Amino acid sequence: MTTQTPLTYPLNDADRALLDRVPKGLYVAGGWREATGGATFAVEDPASEQELAQVADATPEDGLAALTAAADAQADWAATPPRERSELLRAAFELVTARADDFARLMSLEMGKPLAESQGEVAYGADFLRWFAEEAVRIRGSYTVAPNGASRLLTMRQPVGPTLMITPWNFPLAMATRKLGPALAAGCTAVVKPAGLTPLTMLAFVDLLREVGVPAGVVNLVTTSRTGAVMEPLIRDPRTRKITFTGSTAVGRALVEQSAQRLLRVSMELGGNAPFVVFPDADLDRAVEGAMVAKMRNMGEACTAANRLFVHADVAAEFAARLGERMGGLVLGHGLAEGSQVGPLVTAAAARDVGGLVADAVRRGARITCGGEATPGPGHFFAPTVLTDVPADAELVGSEIFGPVAAIQTFTDEDAVVRAANDTEYGLAAYLFTRDLSRAVRVSEALAYGMVAVNQGLLSNAAAPFGGVKASGFGREGGAEGIEEYLETKYVGLAL
């Protein structure tokens, strides 16, 4: 089986001008500055392995300076009228939308996803700014009469306080807006630490917040190659009141353990092992299309990606053949190359890990329908892969694949497939396809996941609560629930 050579793309003057416009320093107390000592680290294009930029490499002292700025700005920002906070977020939404092409191209350069996907992320990410601009003016308390009539019971919602935000590399803009949107709407200040692999989009976005008038100290940003050394002092510092993290379950566990000493408010959006269940009555056209979206979005580098495909035995052969034809026909290439449909994985190690999972499954009896291997360099490309006859003991069944590999197992019994779907420590997203409404409700209720998609391959929506259960974390981002993560409830008993 021959793997295609990925499409290449040479950087042009417009790309270099875009990269030059992005600040490369730390943003602290309303100004851009170098890291202490002037250290920097490189950001590379995963499709070409060429250096795109050098950005500031913060020290622990830089991190504490950012926290000081956030703590100093907290009282004034909390006292800012909700309508003013709302209008700043709305202005940010409008400016991100106006600069959608720049943000999309920047993401394709540093993260690798095809331009069409980057454009979709810009629209999705901007929507969190619009949504939470509307939520900022809808923070409510309550007023009730005590049961004995002697006093009045008041509740009010107040911002948690300075928040530490650690964001992942795979959705550089959406993870920024999904966290900063509700925090700013609620009246919280923030210190943001973007992923070292893809910091440029966050740098551009924070500069946009400065441009629209978010006050100095409200949002601070530190980039660093030494995440643990820089973040741990901030987690231990009494001025930090909350931490929100999106990333691996292993790192999330470590952060929760560190935060426990100070009893911080914590939101964790962690790993996933999403089941994708196709029942015999499913619309196969819709199921294949849903699998393409749920598996191939972001080259499979998403915590919501379909990881285990359970297809009923009656339709498994047809489903696998159709999915293999679709995935095998996708074009690999640089995210900005015309015609590219599948970008590179983020690092060489990521491509090796995916290759190892495929090789293990094949050794245990799985069959390759298409793909199955990495491409020769440059770039960290892995061919879209469909595996059938995947045994339950294959390593990829219990692992988060984080790559373009669809692993198909078959089933015949509804109760058994629900048990198999739930047989994982994770519980973020699940997908099911059926024409039977009763089955859709029954199985949705039985699946131990924070989110369930019925007859669709795309779950994420700014108006809906995003989050999981079990080892996939806790807390919700988006929806009416999203702003609650940044608010405390205060009770006031008023005697008459």
QUIGIDA-V635210 format. One line per field, one symbol per residue. phi: phi as a letter, one per 30 degrees, with the letter a starting at -180 (. if undefined). psi: psi as a letter, one per 30 degrees, with the letter a starting at -180 (. if undefined). burial: 1 if it has 24 or more other C-alpha atoms within 12 Angstrom, else 0. Layout:
# QUIGIDA-V635210
phi = ???
psi = ???
burial = ???
This chain:
# QUIGIDA-V635210
phi = .ccddddcaddcdddddddddddccccbhibdaddeiidbbcccdddcicdcaccdcdcedddddddeddddddddddddeedddeddddddedddddcedddddddddccjdeeddddddddddddddddddddecbdccbbbcdedidbcccbbcbddkebccccdddbdddddddcdedddddjcdbccbddddbddddeddddddeddjddeidbbbbcacbeddddeddddddddcabbbblddddeddddddddechddbbbccdbbddbccddcdddedddddddddcceiiidbdcddcbccbeedbdddddddddddddcdcdleecddjdcbddddbdddddddddddddddecjdcddaijadcdddjccbdebccchdddcdeddccddhadbcccccbbbddddddddddaddacbbbbbacddddedddeddddbdbbcchacbcdaedcdclbbhddjajbbjiddddddcbccccbccdc
psi = kkklkkkljkkaeeeeeeeefkkgakjkhglklllkfgkllkkljfefgkkelklkjlleeeeeeeeeeeeefeeeeefkkeeeeeeeeeeeeeeeeegeeeeeeeeeefeflleeeeeeeeeeeefeeeefeefeggjlaljlkkeffflkjkklklkeakkkkjllffieeefeefeeeeeeefgklkkkjlkffifeeeeeeeeeeeefgklkfekkkkklfieeeeeeeeefkffkflkkkkaleeeeeeeeeefeeghkkkkkjallikkjkjlfgljeeeeeeeeeefefkgggikfgkkejjjkkefgeeeeeeeeeeeeffkkklkfgkkfkfjallfleeeeeeeeeeeeeeeegflkkelbflllklllikkkkkkklhklfgkefegljehlhjjjklllfkeeeeeeeefilflhdklkkklfjeeeeeeeeefkilfkkkjhlgjekkfgkkklalbggallkklaffefffgklkkkjjjk.
burial = 0001111110100010011001111111111111100001111111111001111111110111111111111100110101011111111111111001111111111111111111111111111111111111101000000000000000001111111111111111111111111111111111111111111111111111110001111111111111100111111110111111111110111011011000011111111111111111110101111111111111111111111111111011001101110111011111111001111111110111111111111100011111111110011111111111111101111111111111111110010011011101111111111100001100110111111111111111111111111111111111111111111100000000
